């Protein structure tokens, strides 16, 4: 970022980003770099990318959508739809933001073992608030970019970047006493601080920071000439940077282990806030339809079935809705796929619970036989006959 800054100061308009020797890459650094390069393209600069020679890392850059964001003429948008991360999503308006947050919630349902709706609701609120700040305050010419990753310790990390005015500049428009960028970032994570009190409550950054803090996660902001960081080990610090980040980059990792702590984080002016969430919308529908032809990229293994089963189980645990599994466009599934989804869920719910909560619709004769067989085998194995 410093090199790019200095090259632009010298007046150069062409940039070749040579990452051939790169050995590691993380969303918290690659997404801000991608946003910066995308902004340069909007300024009329030519940006070229050379991928790492490490083939696994090169695939990661393409699958994560970083390669496309940096050099869209050479690399197509990512269509990656598996694993522990979503490709970076660009949004420019409220409809696109809503769609991006729904994709993130769906990703969490597929990858995290939830206990109740408070866990998902708190995370959804935080992502939505931070993403919304971009549209309301940033004036970013590239819109916002959001990406999410799932970690093994039941933590979700989300990163939101833009190429707009930056947090210090927007806050200073109504808080002129903020003389330094580091002071502005420190102020930005305080309860009720916002540029526009009439339109916003000023709790997005504060609530997200509290979610990270109380759940033993981490929280970082880079914006203007300052950075702010919180980790469980190092605590809180806000420092000046010699090279500015032109816009804002926010990294928030939330561990979903304790739903009570997550609820406590969303306490504003002494009152706990219960956001209206994706799960509430599902609950109101009474029936949730899941079309397997759009949910799964294939039906040939237990591995591709696991995210679907996780999603179904999370909906069962967080709502009272009945789930309709639509298989009209599914010609064939393997026995292992059938067992992972239908067999395991049958054991989880039991015969009566399964018949009350799960409807299997649109199956052809072969698929129906495979599902029935997986359930019968599970019944025999678990002495449910």
C-alpha positions, 0 to 999 in steps of 0.5 A: 500500500505504501508503494502504491501511494508513493507511485501515485505521488510520482504521477505514474498511471500504470501499475504491475502487481507482481505477486509471483513470490507470495507465499501466504495471503489473508482476507484482512490484507488482500481485500483492502489491497483489492479495493485500492486497486479497484479504485485506481482502475476507476481513476483511469490507472492500468493495474496488472496482476501476476499471480503467485507461483504457488498454484494453491495460493493462485487458486485462492486468489481467483476463488476469493475474487481478489484477482478479478477485483485487482485485474478484471480484464485478465481474471473473470469474477469468481464462481466459487461456491464451496469451502470455508470462505465466500468470494468477495462481494461488491455492492453499490446500493441497498438491494445489492447490500441486502443480497450480499448479507443474505448470502453471508447468512446462508454461508454461516448456516452452512458452515457453523453449528449454531445453538440458537437464533441469537448467535446468527442475529448478532452476526447478521446485525453487525455485517449489515450495519458495517456494510450500510455505513459504506452507503450512508457515509463513505461516498465510495466510487467503487461501492463497498466490498464485503467478504466472510470466512469461517474459522475452526474455533467457531469464529466468523471473520468478516471484512468490509472495505471501501474507497470513500472519504474515510472515517476520520474525514466523515466524522470531522464534518460534524465533530471538528474537535477531532484533531487527529485521525487516530483520535477519530477512529477511537471516537468512532467505536464509542456508543452513539457516535455518528456523522448524522444523528438524525439518520443514524444511531451511531452504534454499528462500529460500537456494537461490532467492536463489542461483539468482537471484544466480548466473544474473544475475537478481534477487531481492526480498522484502517482509515486515513492516517490511522489504524485501530486494533483490538485483540484479546492478547494485546488489548486496544490500541489506536495509532497514527500511520505514515501512509494513508488508507484512502477509504476504510477497511474494517475487520471483525472476528466474532466467536459464536460460542456464547449467545448470552455474551453476543446479546449483551454486546447489543446493549445500547443506552442500557437496553438490549437490542433484538434485531429483526433477522433472516431467521425471523423472516424464515419463521414468519414464512411457516414453511421454508423451501430449499431447492437442492438443485440450486443449493448443491453443486453436485450430489455425488459425495458426503462432503458436498452434502455436509453444508446442506445438512448443516443448514437444515439442522440450523434452521430446525434449531433456530425456527419452528418452520417446516422445511420442504426439500425440493428435488424436482430437478435432481436426477440422481444422488449417491447413497452417501449423499442421501445418508448424510442429509436424510439419514442423519436428519431422520436420526436427529428428529426421530420418526415423528419429528421428521414427519412433522418438520421435513417434507421431501418433494419432487423426487423421482423413483430412484432418488426416493428409493435411495432416500428411503434406504438411507433412512431404513439403514439409519433406523436399523443402526440406531435401533429405531425400528 
